[in-house]
Amino acid sequence: SFSRSSVNYMAGCQTALSNMVMSFVVLLTLELITPLFHYTPNAILAAIITSAVVGLIDFEAAWTIWKIDKMDFVACLGAFLGVLFMSAEIGLLIA
């Protein structure tokens, strides 16, 4: 879901119709192309999702937090790394 929202955002979609089109495409993919994903390595699927989500990271906001308060930046970085390498719950606990 998050990666689909990322794709919509990067494509400049602003209406609910884009979500309907995306749902239709996902439905077609599930019905027609899913058997091909059985032979695709998980690392490839993870790379596809990661490439769609990378554009959502706001480096300027992190830089602004660094300039304003170093401890807030450490909390931000801890949350980011915790979510990246463990889970969302662990990332929030670290922050």
mmCIF file as gemmi writes it, N, C-alpha and C atoms, coordinates in Angstrom:
data_model
loop_
_atom_site.group_PDB
_atom_site.id
_atom_site.type_symbol
_atom_site.label_atom_id
_atom_site.label_alt_id
_atom_site.label_comp_id
_atom_site.label_asym_id
_atom_site.label_entity_id
_atom_site.label_seq_id
_atom_site.pdbx_PDB_ins_code
_atom_site.Cartn_x
_atom_site.Cartn_y
_atom_site.Cartn_z
_atom_site.occupancy
_atom_site.B_iso_or_equiv
_atom_site.pdbx_formal_charge
_atom_site.auth_seq_id
_atom_site.auth_asym_id
_atom_site.pdbx_PDB_model_num
ATOM 1 N N . SER Axp A 1 ? 0.827 -1.194 0 1 0 ? 1 A 1
ATOM 2 C CA . SER Axp A 1 ? 0 0 0 1 0 ? 1 A 1
ATOM 3 C C . SER Axp A 1 ? 0.869 1.255 0 1 0 ? 1 A 1
ATOM 4 N N . PHE Axp A 2 ? 1.907 1.25 0.855 1 0 ? 2 A 1
ATOM 5 C CA . PHE Axp A 2 ? 2.77 2.42 0.941 1 0 ? 2 A 1
ATOM 6 C C . PHE Axp A 2 ? 3.514 2.638 -0.372 1 0 ? 2 A 1
ATOM 7 N N . SER Axp A 3 ? 3.967 1.566 -0.985 1 0 ? 3 A 1
ATOM 8 C CA . SER Axp A 3 ? 4.689 1.714 -2.252 1 0 ? 3 A 1
ATOM 9 C C . SER Axp A 3 ? 3.75 2.158 -3.37 1 0 ? 3 A 1
ATOM 10 N N . ARG Axp A 4 ? 2.485 1.718 -3.341 1 0 ? 4 A 1
ATOM 11 C CA . ARG Axp A 4 ? 1.522 2.176 -4.355 1 0 ? 4 A 1
ATOM 12 C C . ARG Axp A 4 ? 1.241 3.663 -4.169 1 0 ? 4 A 1
ATOM 13 N N . SER Axp A 5 ? 1.143 4.123 -2.92 1 0 ? 5 A 1
ATOM 14 C CA . SER Axp A 5 ? 0.957 5.551 -2.669 1 0 ? 5 A 1
ATOM 15 C C . SER Axp A 5 ? 2.162 6.337 -3.156 1 0 ? 5 A 1
ATOM 16 N N . SER Axp A 6 ? 3.345 5.759 -2.981 1 0 ? 6 A 1
ATOM 17 C CA . SER Axp A 6 ? 4.564 6.403 -3.456 1 0 ? 6 A 1
ATOM 18 C C . SER Axp A 6 ? 4.549 6.557 -4.967 1 0 ? 6 A 1
ATOM 19 N N . VAL Axp A 7 ? 4.136 5.516 -5.659 1 0 ? 7 A 1
ATOM 20 C CA . VAL Axp A 7 ? 4.068 5.576 -7.123 1 0 ? 7 A 1
ATOM 21 C C . VAL Axp A 7 ? 3.063 6.636 -7.553 1 0 ? 7 A 1
ATOM 22 N N . ASN Axp A 8 ? 1.899 6.683 -6.904 1 0 ? 8 A 1
ATOM 23 C CA . ASN Axp A 8 ? 0.897 7.709 -7.216 1 0 ? 8 A 1
ATOM 24 C C . ASN Axp A 8 ? 1.454 9.105 -6.978 1 0 ? 8 A 1
ATOM 25 N N . TYR Axp A 9 ? 2.145 9.294 -5.865 1 0 ? 9 A 1
ATOM 26 C CA . TYR Axp A 9 ? 2.699 10.606 -5.529 1 0 ? 9 A 1
ATOM 27 C C . TYR Axp A 9 ? 3.742 11.031 -6.558 1 0 ? 9 A 1
ATOM 28 N N . MET Axp A 10 ? 4.644 10.121 -6.916 1 0 ? 10 A 1
ATOM 29 C CA . MET Axp A 10 ? 5.702 10.459 -7.871 1 0 ? 10 A 1
ATOM 30 C C . MET Axp A 10 ? 5.145 10.692 -9.269 1 0 ? 10 A 1
ATOM 31 N N . ALA Axp A 11 ? 3.988 10.091 -9.571 1 0 ? 11 A 1
ATOM 32 C CA . ALA Axp A 11 ? 3.358 10.299 -10.876 1 0 ? 11 A 1
ATOM 33 C C . ALA Axp A 11 ? 2.55 11.588 -10.917 1 0 ? 11 A 1
ATOM 34 N N . GLY Axp A 12 ? 2.378 12.245 -9.761 1 0 ? 12 A 1
ATOM 35 C CA . GLY Axp A 12 ? 1.643 13.502 -9.72 1 0 ? 12 A 1
ATOM 36 C C . GLY Axp A 12 ? 0.137 13.333 -9.623 1 0 ? 12 A 1
ATOM 37 N N . CYS Axp A 13 ? -0.321 12.161 -9.238 1 0 ? 13 A 1
ATOM 38 C CA . CYS Axp A 13 ? -1.769 11.911 -9.126 1 0 ? 13 A 1
ATOM 39 C C . CYS Axp A 13 ? -2.345 12.671 -7.936 1 0 ? 13 A 1
ATOM 40 N N . GLN Axp A 14 ? -3.53 13.267 -8.14 1 0 ? 14 A 1
ATOM 41 C CA . GLN Axp A 14 ? -4.123 14.08 -7.083 1 0 ? 14 A 1
ATOM 42 C C . GLN Axp A 14 ? -5.587 13.744 -6.823 1 0 ? 14 A 1
ATOM 43 N N . THR Axp A 15 ? -6.168 12.809 -7.531 1 0 ? 15 A 1
ATOM 44 C CA . THR Axp A 15 ? -7.588 12.52 -7.36 1 0 ? 15 A 1
ATOM 45 C C . THR Axp A 15 ? -7.793 11.069 -6.941 1 0 ? 15 A 1
ATOM 46 N N . ALA Axp A 16 ? -9.017 10.78 -6.504 1 0 ? 16 A 1
ATOM 47 C CA . ALA Axp A 16 ? -9.36 9.417 -6.107 1 0 ? 16 A 1
ATOM 48 C C . ALA Axp A 16 ? -9.413 8.48 -7.311 1 0 ? 16 A 1
ATOM 49 N N . LEU Axp A 17 ? -9.598 9.034 -8.491 1 0 ? 17 A 1
ATOM 50 C CA . LEU Axp A 17 ? -9.633 8.203 -9.694 1 0 ? 17 A 1
ATOM 51 C C . LEU Axp A 17 ? -8.309 7.469 -9.891 1 0 ? 17 A 1
ATOM 52 N N . SER Axp A 18 ? -7.216 8.11 -9.52 1 0 ? 18 A 1
ATOM 53 C CA . SER Axp A 18 ? -5.914 7.451 -9.657 1 0 ? 18 A 1
ATOM 54 C C . SER Axp A 18 ? -5.841 6.216 -8.767 1 0 ? 18 A 1
ATOM 55 N N . ASN Axp A 19 ? -6.451 6.269 -7.586 1 0 ? 19 A 1
ATOM 56 C CA . ASN Axp A 19 ? -6.478 5.092 -6.716 1 0 ? 19 A 1
ATOM 57 C C . ASN Axp A 19 ? -7.32 3.976 -7.323 1 0 ? 19 A 1
ATOM 58 N N . MET Axp A 20 ? -8.403 4.345 -7.995 1 0 ? 20 A 1
ATOM 59 C CA . MET Axp A 20 ? -9.236 3.337 -8.646 1 0 ? 20 A 1
ATOM 60 C C . MET Axp A 20 ? -8.473 2.668 -9.791 1 0 ? 20 A 1
ATOM 61 N N . VAL Axp A 21 ? -7.765 3.468 -10.575 1 0 ? 21 A 1
ATOM 62 C CA . VAL Axp A 21 ? -6.966 2.915 -11.676 1 0 ? 21 A 1
ATOM 63 C C . VAL Axp A 21 ? -5.875 2.009 -11.116 1 0 ? 21 A 1
ATOM 64 N N . MET Axp A 22 ? -5.214 2.461 -10.045 1 0 ? 22 A 1
ATOM 65 C CA . MET Axp A 22 ? -4.163 1.657 -9.421 1 0 ? 22 A 1
ATOM 66 C C . MET Axp A 22 ? -4.736 0.341 -8.892 1 0 ? 22 A 1
ATOM 67 N N . SER Axp A 23 ? -5.92 0.382 -8.299 1 0 ? 23 A 1
ATOM 68 C CA . SER Axp A 23 ? -6.557 -0.843 -7.802 1 0 ? 23 A 1
ATOM 69 C C . SER Axp A 23 ? -6.858 -1.804 -8.944 1 0 ? 23 A 1
ATOM 70 N N . PHE Axp A 24 ? -7.318 -1.264 -10.06 1 0 ? 24 A 1
ATOM 71 C CA . PHE Axp A 24 ? -7.602 -2.094 -11.231 1 0 ? 24 A 1
ATOM 72 C C . PHE Axp A 24 ? -6.324 -2.745 -11.757 1 0 ? 24 A 1
ATOM 73 N N . VAL Axp A 25 ? -5.246 -1.989 -11.803 1 0 ? 25 A 1
ATOM 74 C CA . VAL Axp A 25 ? -3.965 -2.527 -12.273 1 0 ? 25 A 1
ATOM 75 C C . VAL Axp A 25 ? -3.466 -3.611 -11.321 1 0 ? 25 A 1
ATOM 76 N N . VAL Axp A 26 ? -3.598 -3.379 -10.019 1 0 ? 26 A 1
ATOM 77 C CA . VAL Axp A 26 ? -3.182 -4.392 -9.042 1 0 ? 26 A 1
ATOM 78 C C . VAL Axp A 26 ? -4.021 -5.653 -9.203 1 0 ? 26 A 1
ATOM 79 N N . LEU Axp A 27 ? -5.328 -5.497 -9.406 1 0 ? 27 A 1
ATOM 80 C CA . LEU Axp A 27 ? -6.205 -6.651 -9.611 1 0 ? 27 A 1
ATOM 81 C C . LEU Axp A 27 ? -5.791 -7.443 -10.853 1 0 ? 27 A 1
ATOM 82 N N . LEU Axp A 28 ? -5.529 -6.741 -11.943 1 0 ? 28 A 1
ATOM 83 C CA . LEU Axp A 28 ? -5.07 -7.426 -13.16 1 0 ? 28 A 1
ATOM 84 C C . LEU Axp A 28 ? -3.74 -8.142 -12.927 1 0 ? 28 A 1
ATOM 85 N N . THR Axp A 29 ? -2.847 -7.478 -12.213 1 0 ? 29 A 1
ATOM 86 C CA . THR Axp A 29 ? -1.55 -8.083 -11.91 1 0 ? 29 A 1
ATOM 87 C C . THR Axp A 29 ? -1.726 -9.35 -11.088 1 0 ? 29 A 1
ATOM 88 N N . LEU Axp A 30 ? -2.585 -9.276 -10.068 1 0 ? 30 A 1
ATOM 89 C CA . LEU Axp A 30 ? -2.806 -10.455 -9.231 1 0 ? 30 A 1
ATOM 90 C C . LEU Axp A 30 ? -3.415 -11.609 -10.013 1 0 ? 30 A 1
ATOM 91 N N . GLU Axp A 31 ? -4.306 -11.293 -10.917 1 0 ? 31 A 1
ATOM 92 C CA . GLU Axp A 31 ? -4.984 -12.346 -11.672 1 0 ? 31 A 1
ATOM 93 C C . GLU Axp A 31 ? -4.134 -12.919 -12.803 1 0 ? 31 A 1
ATOM 94 N N . LEU Axp A 32 ? -3.357 -12.087 -13.472 1 0 ? 32 A 1
ATOM 95 C CA . LEU Axp A 32 ? -2.68 -12.527 -14.688 1 0 ? 32 A 1
ATOM 96 C C . LEU Axp A 32 ? -1.184 -12.79 -14.531 1 0 ? 32 A 1
ATOM 97 N N . ILE Axp A 33 ? -0.516 -12.024 -13.686 1 0 ? 33 A 1
ATOM 98 C CA . ILE Axp A 33 ? 0.943 -12.078 -13.657 1 0 ? 33 A 1
ATOM 99 C C . ILE Axp A 33 ? 1.495 -12.745 -12.399 1 0 ? 33 A 1
ATOM 100 N N . THR Axp A 34 ? 0.662 -12.976 -11.393 1 0 ? 34 A 1
ATOM 101 C CA . THR Axp A 34 ? 1.14 -13.564 -10.146 1 0 ? 34 A 1
ATOM 102 C C . THR Axp A 34 ? 1.897 -14.875 -10.34 1 0 ? 34 A 1
ATOM 103 N N . PRO Axp A 35 ? 1.47 -15.767 -11.22 1 0 ? 35 A 1
ATOM 104 C CA . PRO Axp A 35 ? 2.257 -17.007 -11.391 1 0 ? 35 A 1
ATOM 105 C C . PRO Axp A 35 ? 3.715 -16.746 -11.788 1 0 ? 35 A 1
ATOM 106 N N . LEU Axp A 36 ? 3.984 -15.665 -12.475 1 0 ? 36 A 1
ATOM 107 C CA . LEU Axp A 36 ? 5.37 -15.351 -12.848 1 0 ? 36 A 1
ATOM 108 C C . LEU Axp A 36 ? 6.194 -14.903 -11.646 1 0 ? 36 A 1
ATOM 109 N N . PHE Axp A 37 ? 5.541 -14.293 -10.652 1 0 ? 37 A 1
ATOM 110 C CA . PHE Axp A 37 ? 6.257 -13.845 -9.457 1 0 ? 37 A 1
ATOM 111 C C . PHE Axp A 37 ? 6.762 -15.017 -8.626 1 0 ? 37 A 1
ATOM 112 N N . HIS Axp A 38 ? 6.19 -16.192 -8.827 1 0 ? 38 A 1
ATOM 113 C CA . HIS Axp A 38 ? 6.628 -17.376 -8.08 1 0 ? 38 A 1
ATOM 114 C C . HIS Axp A 38 ? 8.102 -17.674 -8.355 1 0 ? 38 A 1
ATOM 115 N N . TYR Axp A 39 ? 8.563 -17.383 -9.551 1 0 ? 39 A 1
ATOM 116 C CA . TYR Axp A 39 ? 9.942 -17.677 -9.938 1 0 ? 39 A 1
ATOM 117 C C . TYR Axp A 39 ? 10.877 -16.483 -9.753 1 0 ? 39 A 1
ATOM 118 N N . THR Axp A 40 ? 10.329 -15.356 -9.343 1 0 ? 40 A 1
ATOM 119 C CA . THR Axp A 40 ? 11.149 -14.162 -9.139 1 0 ? 40 A 1
ATOM 120 C C . THR Axp A 40 ? 11.729 -14.178 -7.726 1 0 ? 40 A 1
ATOM 121 N N . PRO Axp A 41 ? 13.04 -14.004 -7.578 1 0 ? 41 A 1
ATOM 122 C CA . PRO Axp A 41 ? 13.639 -13.994 -6.234 1 0 ? 41 A 1
ATOM 123 C C . PRO Axp A 41 ? 13.083 -12.846 -5.381 1 0 ? 41 A 1
ATOM 124 N N . ASN Axp A 42 ? 12.988 -13.098 -4.083 1 0 ? 42 A 1
ATOM 125 C CA . ASN Axp A 42 ? 12.464 -12.086 -3.165 1 0 ? 42 A 1
ATOM 126 C C . ASN Axp A 42 ? 13.31 -10.818 -3.176 1 0 ? 42 A 1
ATOM 127 N N . ALA Axp A 43 ? 14.612 -10.953 -3.399 1 0 ? 43 A 1
ATOM 128 C CA . ALA Axp A 43 ? 15.477 -9.772 -3.436 1 0 ? 43 A 1
ATOM 129 C C . ALA Axp A 43 ? 15.085 -8.84 -4.579 1 0 ? 43 A 1
ATOM 130 N N . ILE Axp A 44 ? 14.684 -9.387 -5.697 1 0 ? 44 A 1
ATOM 131 C CA . ILE Axp A 44 ? 14.249 -8.565 -6.839 1 0 ? 44 A 1
ATOM 132 C C . ILE Axp A 44 ? 12.954 -7.837 -6.499 1 0 ? 44 A 1
ATOM 133 N N . LEU Axp A 45 ? 12.013 -8.559 -5.893 1 0 ? 45 A 1
ATOM 134 C CA . LEU Axp A 45 ? 10.748 -7.922 -5.508 1 0 ? 45 A 1
ATOM 135 C C . LEU Axp A 45 ? 10.99 -6.82 -4.479 1 0 ? 45 A 1
ATOM 136 N N . ALA Axp A 46 ? 11.891 -7.066 -3.523 1 0 ? 46 A 1
ATOM 137 C CA . ALA Axp A 46 ? 12.22 -6.052 -2.523 1 0 ? 46 A 1
ATOM 138 C C . ALA Axp A 46 ? 12.869 -4.838 -3.178 1 0 ? 46 A 1
ATOM 139 N N . ALA Axp A 47 ? 13.715 -5.048 -4.171 1 0 ? 47 A 1
ATOM 140 C CA . ALA Axp A 47 ? 14.356 -3.93 -4.868 1 0 ? 47 A 1
ATOM 141 C C . ALA Axp A 47 ? 13.334 -3.085 -5.615 1 0 ? 47 A 1
ATOM 142 N N . ILE Axp A 48 ? 12.328 -3.718 -6.196 1 0 ? 48 A 1
ATOM 143 C CA . ILE Axp A 48 ? 11.282 -2.97 -6.9 1 0 ? 48 A 1
ATOM 144 C C . ILE Axp A 48 ? 10.513 -2.088 -5.924 1 0 ? 48 A 1
ATOM 145 N N . ILE Axp A 49 ? 10.135 -2.645 -4.783 1 0 ? 49 A 1
ATOM 146 C CA . ILE Axp A 49 ? 9.392 -1.873 -3.784 1 0 ? 49 A 1
ATOM 147 C C . ILE Axp A 49 ? 10.262 -0.76 -3.218 1 0 ? 49 A 1
ATOM 148 N N . THR Axp A 50 ? 11.529 -1.063 -2.928 1 0 ? 50 A 1
ATOM 149 C CA . THR Axp A 50 ? 12.436 -0.055 -2.373 1 0 ? 50 A 1
ATOM 150 C C . THR Axp A 50 ? 12.644 1.095 -3.345 1 0 ? 50 A 1
ATOM 151 N N . SER Axp A 51 ? 12.783 0.802 -4.619 1 0 ? 51 A 1
ATOM 152 C CA . SER Axp A 51 ? 12.995 1.875 -5.596 1 0 ? 51 A 1
ATOM 153 C C . SER Axp A 51 ? 11.777 2.785 -5.694 1 0 ? 51 A 1
ATOM 154 N N . ALA Axp A 52 ? 10.597 2.258 -5.431 1 0 ? 52 A 1
ATOM 155 C CA . ALA Axp A 52 ? 9.393 3.092 -5.458 1 0 ? 52 A 1
ATOM 156 C C . ALA Axp A 52 ? 9.284 3.959 -4.211 1 0 ? 52 A 1
ATOM 157 N N . VAL Axp A 53 ? 9.826 3.492 -3.082 1 0 ? 53 A 1
ATOM 158 C CA . VAL Axp A 53 ? 9.652 4.197 -1.813 1 0 ? 53 A 1
ATOM 159 C C . VAL Axp A 53 ? 10.776 5.199 -1.543 1 0 ? 53 A 1
ATOM 160 N N . VAL Axp A 54 ? 11.938 5.022 -2.153 1 0 ? 54 A 1
ATOM 161 C CA . VAL Axp A 54 ? 13.093 5.889 -1.877 1 0 ? 54 A 1
ATOM 162 C C . VAL Axp A 54 ? 12.776 7.362 -2.12 1 0 ? 54 A 1
ATOM 163 N N . GLY Axp A 55 ? 11.95 7.658 -3.09 1 0 ? 55 A 1
ATOM 164 C CA . GLY Axp A 55 ? 11.616 9.049 -3.392 1 0 ? 55 A 1
ATOM 165 C C . GLY Axp A 55 ? 10.828 9.75 -2.3 1 0 ? 55 A 1
ATOM 166 N N . LEU Axp A 56 ? 10.317 9.008 -1.329 1 0 ? 56 A 1
ATOM 167 C CA . LEU Axp A 56 ? 9.541 9.623 -0.247 1 0 ? 56 A 1
ATOM 168 C C . LEU Axp A 56 ? 10.406 10.125 0.904 1 0 ? 56 A 1
ATOM 169 N N . ILE Axp A 57 ? 11.685 9.789 0.918 1 0 ? 57 A 1
ATOM 170 C CA . ILE Axp A 57 ? 12.564 10.236 1.996 1 0 ? 57 A 1
ATOM 171 C C . ILE Axp A 57 ? 12.892 11.705 1.78 1 0 ? 57 A 1
ATOM 172 N N . ASP Axp A 58 ? 12.631 12.513 2.791 1 0 ? 58 A 1
ATOM 173 C CA . ASP Axp A 58 ? 12.825 13.96 2.697 1 0 ? 58 A 1
ATOM 174 C C . ASP Axp A 58 ? 14.147 14.343 3.365 1 0 ? 58 A 1
ATOM 175 N N . PHE Axp A 59 ? 15.219 14.405 2.573 1 0 ? 59 A 1
ATOM 176 C CA . PHE Axp A 59 ? 16.535 14.711 3.109 1 0 ? 59 A 1
ATOM 177 C C . PHE Axp A 59 ? 16.633 16.16 3.584 1 0 ? 59 A 1
ATOM 178 N N . GLU Axp A 60 ? 15.908 17.074 2.934 1 0 ? 60 A 1
ATOM 179 C CA . GLU Axp A 60 ? 15.942 18.477 3.361 1 0 ? 60 A 1
ATOM 180 C C . GLU Axp A 60 ? 15.371 18.639 4.762 1 0 ? 60 A 1
ATOM 181 N N . ALA Axp A 61 ? 14.316 17.897 5.072 1 0 ? 61 A 1
ATOM 182 C CA . ALA Axp A 61 ? 13.725 17.967 6.414 1 0 ? 61 A 1
ATOM 183 C C . ALA Axp A 61 ? 14.712 17.445 7.452 1 0 ? 61 A 1
ATOM 184 N N . ALA Axp A 62 ? 15.426 16.364 7.129 1 0 ? 62 A 1
ATOM 185 C CA . ALA Axp A 62 ? 16.429 15.836 8.058 1 0 ? 62 A 1
ATOM 186 C C . ALA Axp A 62 ? 17.556 16.849 8.259 1 0 ? 62 A 1
ATOM 187 N N . TRP Axp A 63 ? 17.961 17.514 7.188 1 0 ? 63 A 1
ATOM 188 C CA . TRP Axp A 63 ? 19.011 18.526 7.298 1 0 ? 63 A 1
ATOM 189 C C . TRP Axp A 63 ? 18.542 19.7 8.16 1 0 ? 63 A 1
ATOM 190 N N . THR Axp A 64 ? 17.292 20.102 8 1 0 ? 64 A 1
ATOM 191 C CA . THR Axp A 64 ? 16.734 21.185 8.816 1 0 ? 64 A 1
ATOM 192 C C . THR Axp A 64 ? 16.699 20.778 10.283 1 0 ? 64 A 1
ATOM 193 N N . ILE Axp A 65 ? 16.301 19.546 10.559 1 0 ? 65 A 1
ATOM 194 C CA . ILE Axp A 65 ? 16.291 19.059 11.948 1 0 ? 65 A 1
ATOM 195 C C . ILE Axp A 65 ? 17.705 19.063 12.507 1 0 ? 65 A 1
ATOM 196 N N . TRP Axp A 66 ? 18.695 18.679 11.697 1 0 ? 66 A 1
ATOM 197 C CA . TRP Axp A 66 ? 20.09 18.681 12.138 1 0 ? 66 A 1
ATOM 198 C C . TRP Axp A 66 ? 20.535 20.093 12.52 1 0 ? 66 A 1
ATOM 199 N N . LYS Axp A 67 ? 20.149 21.085 11.707 1 0 ? 67 A 1
ATOM 200 C CA . LYS Axp A 67 ? 20.559 22.465 11.983 1 0 ? 67 A 1
ATOM 201 C C . LYS Axp A 67 ? 19.869 23.027 13.218 1 0 ? 67 A 1
ATOM 202 N N . ILE Axp A 68 ? 18.643 22.622 13.482 1 0 ? 68 A 1
ATOM 203 C CA . ILE Axp A 68 ? 17.882 23.175 14.603 1 0 ? 68 A 1
ATOM 204 C C . ILE Axp A 68 ? 18.256 22.508 15.92 1 0 ? 68 A 1
ATOM 205 N N . ASP Axp A 69 ? 18.24 21.174 15.957 1 0 ? 69 A 1
ATOM 206 C CA . ASP Axp A 69 ? 18.491 20.469 17.218 1 0 ? 69 A 1
ATOM 207 C C . ASP Axp A 69 ? 19.114 19.107 16.926 1 0 ? 69 A 1
ATOM 208 N N . LYS Axp A 70 ? 20.346 18.925 17.377 1 0 ? 70 A 1
ATOM 209 C CA . LYS Axp A 70 ? 21.079 17.693 17.104 1 0 ? 70 A 1
ATOM 210 C C . LYS Axp A 70 ? 20.42 16.471 17.75 1 0 ? 70 A 1
ATOM 211 N N . MET Axp A 71 ? 19.855 16.62 18.954 1 0 ? 71 A 1
ATOM 212 C CA . MET Axp A 71 ? 19.226 15.483 19.626 1 0 ? 71 A 1
ATOM 213 C C . MET Axp A 71 ? 17.956 15.037 18.897 1 0 ? 71 A 1
ATOM 214 N N . ASP Axp A 72 ? 17.208 15.976 18.352 1 0 ? 72 A 1
ATOM 215 C CA . ASP Axp A 72 ? 16.041 15.599 17.553 1 0 ? 72 A 1
ATOM 216 C C . ASP Axp A 72 ? 16.472 14.84 16.299 1 0 ? 72 A 1
ATOM 217 N N . PHE Axp A 73 ? 17.603 15.251 15.729 1 0 ? 73 A 1
ATOM 218 C CA . PHE Axp A 73 ? 18.118 14.538 14.56 1 0 ? 73 A 1
ATOM 219 C C . PHE Axp A 73 ? 18.522 13.115 14.923 1 0 ? 73 A 1
ATOM 220 N N . VAL Axp A 74 ? 19.138 12.944 16.089 1 0 ? 74 A 1
ATOM 221 C CA . VAL Axp A 74 ? 19.513 11.598 16.537 1 0 ? 74 A 1
ATOM 222 C C . VAL Axp A 74 ? 18.264 10.733 16.701 1 0 ? 74 A 1
ATOM 223 N N . ALA Axp A 75 ? 17.192 11.311 17.254 1 0 ? 75 A 1
ATOM 224 C CA . ALA Axp A 75 ? 15.933 10.569 17.391 1 0 ? 75 A 1
ATOM 225 C C . ALA Axp A 75 ? 15.361 10.222 16.018 1 0 ? 75 A 1
ATOM 226 N N . CYS Axp A 76 ? 15.427 11.165 15.099 1 0 ? 76 A 1
ATOM 227 C CA . CYS Axp A 76 ? 14.941 10.935 13.732 1 0 ? 76 A 1
ATOM 228 C C . CYS Axp A 76 ? 15.747 9.831 13.057 1 0 ? 76 A 1
ATOM 229 N N . LEU Axp A 77 ? 17.053 9.895 13.182 1 0 ? 77 A 1
ATOM 230 C CA . LEU Axp A 77 ? 17.926 8.893 12.576 1 0 ? 77 A 1
ATOM 231 C C . LEU Axp A 77 ? 17.719 7.524 13.221 1 0 ? 77 A 1
ATOM 232 N N . GLY Axp A 78 ? 17.558 7.507 14.545 1 0 ? 78 A 1
ATOM 233 C CA . GLY Axp A 78 ? 17.3 6.24 15.239 1 0 ? 78 A 1
ATOM 234 C C . GLY Axp A 78 ? 16.007 5.601 14.78 1 0 ? 78 A 1
ATOM 235 N N . ALA Axp A 79 ? 14.964 6.42 14.638 1 0 ? 79 A 1
ATOM 236 C CA . ALA Axp A 79 ? 13.679 5.895 14.163 1 0 ? 79 A 1
ATOM 237 C C . ALA Axp A 79 ? 13.816 5.371 12.736 1 0 ? 79 A 1
ATOM 238 N N . PHE Axp A 80 ? 14.498 6.12 11.889 1 0 ? 80 A 1
ATOM 239 C CA . PHE Axp A 80 ? 14.683 5.703 10.494 1 0 ? 80 A 1
ATOM 240 C C . PHE Axp A 80 ? 15.425 4.376 10.405 1 0 ? 80 A 1
ATOM 241 N N . LEU Axp A 81 ? 16.542 4.275 11.112 1 0 ? 81 A 1
ATOM 242 C CA . LEU Axp A 81 ? 17.337 3.051 11.052 1 0 ? 81 A 1
ATOM 243 C C . LEU Axp A 81 ? 16.62 1.879 11.712 1 0 ? 81 A 1
ATOM 244 N N . GLY Axp A 82 ? 15.897 2.16 12.799 1 0 ? 82 A 1
ATOM 245 C CA . GLY Axp A 82 ? 15.133 1.096 13.45 1 0 ? 82 A 1
ATOM 246 C C . GLY Axp A 82 ? 14.069 0.525 12.542 1 0 ? 82 A 1
ATOM 247 N N . VAL Axp A 83 ? 13.347 1.399 11.841 1 0 ? 83 A 1
ATOM 248 C CA . VAL Axp A 83 ? 12.318 0.933 10.907 1 0 ? 83 A 1
ATOM 249 C C . VAL Axp A 83 ? 12.963 0.232 9.72 1 0 ? 83 A 1
ATOM 250 N N . LEU Axp A 84 ? 14.072 0.765 9.236 1 0 ? 84 A 1
ATOM 251 C CA . LEU Axp A 84 ? 14.733 0.203 8.06 1 0 ? 84 A 1
ATOM 252 C C . LEU Axp A 84 ? 15.27 -1.203 8.315 1 0 ? 84 A 1
ATOM 253 N N . PHE Axp A 85 ? 15.904 -1.403 9.468 1 0 ? 85 A 1
ATOM 254 C CA . PHE Axp A 85 ? 16.568 -2.676 9.72 1 0 ? 85 A 1
ATOM 255 C C . PHE Axp A 85 ? 15.79 -3.63 10.615 1 0 ? 85 A 1
ATOM 256 N N . MET Axp A 86 ? 14.755 -3.145 11.315 1 0 ? 86 A 1
ATOM 257 C CA . MET Axp A 86 ? 14.016 -4.034 12.212 1 0 ? 86 A 1
ATOM 258 C C . MET Axp A 86 ? 12.531 -4.019 11.874 1 0 ? 86 A 1
ATOM 259 N N . SER Axp A 87 ? 11.77 -3.135 12.518 1 0 ? 87 A 1
ATOM 260 C CA . SER Axp A 87 ? 10.33 -3.038 12.249 1 0 ? 87 A 1
ATOM 261 C C . SER Axp A 87 ? 9.86 -1.651 12.662 1 0 ? 87 A 1
ATOM 262 N N . ALA Axp A 88 ? 8.64 -1.311 12.293 1 0 ? 88 A 1
ATOM 263 C CA . ALA Axp A 88 ? 8.099 0.005 12.634 1 0 ? 88 A 1
ATOM 264 C C . ALA Axp A 88 ? 7.992 0.172 14.145 1 0 ? 88 A 1
ATOM 265 N N . GLU Axp A 89 ? 7.596 -0.879 14.849 1 0 ? 89 A 1
ATOM 266 C CA . GLU Axp A 89 ? 7.46 -0.795 16.302 1 0 ? 89 A 1
ATOM 267 C C . GLU Axp A 89 ? 8.809 -0.549 16.97 1 0 ? 89 A 1
ATOM 268 N N . ILE Axp A 90 ? 9.829 -1.262 16.538 1 0 ? 90 A 1
ATOM 269 C CA . ILE Axp A 90 ? 11.172 -1.092 17.102 1 0 ? 90 A 1
ATOM 270 C C . ILE Axp A 90 ? 11.7 0.301 16.786 1 0 ? 90 A 1
ATOM 271 N N . GLY Axp A 91 ? 11.469 0.779 15.574 1 0 ? 91 A 1
ATOM 272 C CA . GLY Axp A 91 ? 11.914 2.122 15.207 1 0 ? 91 A 1
ATOM 273 C C . GLY Axp A 91 ? 11.294 3.185 16.088 1 0 ? 91 A 1
ATOM 274 N N . LEU Axp A 92 ? 10.015 3.047 16.392 1 0 ? 92 A 1
ATOM 275 C CA . LEU Axp A 92 ? 9.361 4.015 17.277 1 0 ? 92 A 1
ATOM 276 C C . LEU Axp A 92 ? 9.863 3.89 18.704 1 0 ? 92 A 1
ATOM 277 N N . LEU Axp A 93 ? 10.15 2.679 19.15 1 0 ? 93 A 1
ATOM 278 C CA . LEU Axp A 93 ? 10.7 2.506 20.496 1 0 ? 93 A 1
ATOM 279 C C . LEU Axp A 93 ? 12.094 3.122 20.605 1 0 ? 93 A 1
ATOM 280 N N . ILE Axp A 94 ? 12.892 2.993 19.559 1 0 ? 94 A 1
ATOM 281 C CA . ILE Axp A 94 ? 14.236 3.58 19.565 1 0 ? 94 A 1
ATOM 282 C C . ILE Axp A 94 ? 14.154 5.098 19.634 1 0 ? 94 A 1
ATOM 283 N N . ALA Axp A 95 ? 13.231 5.685 18.888 1 0 ? 95 A 1
ATOM 284 C CA . ALA Axp A 95 ? 13.099 7.142 18.867 1 0 ? 95 A 1
ATOM 285 C C . ALA Axp A 95 ? 12.617 7.62 20.209 1 0 ? 95 A 1
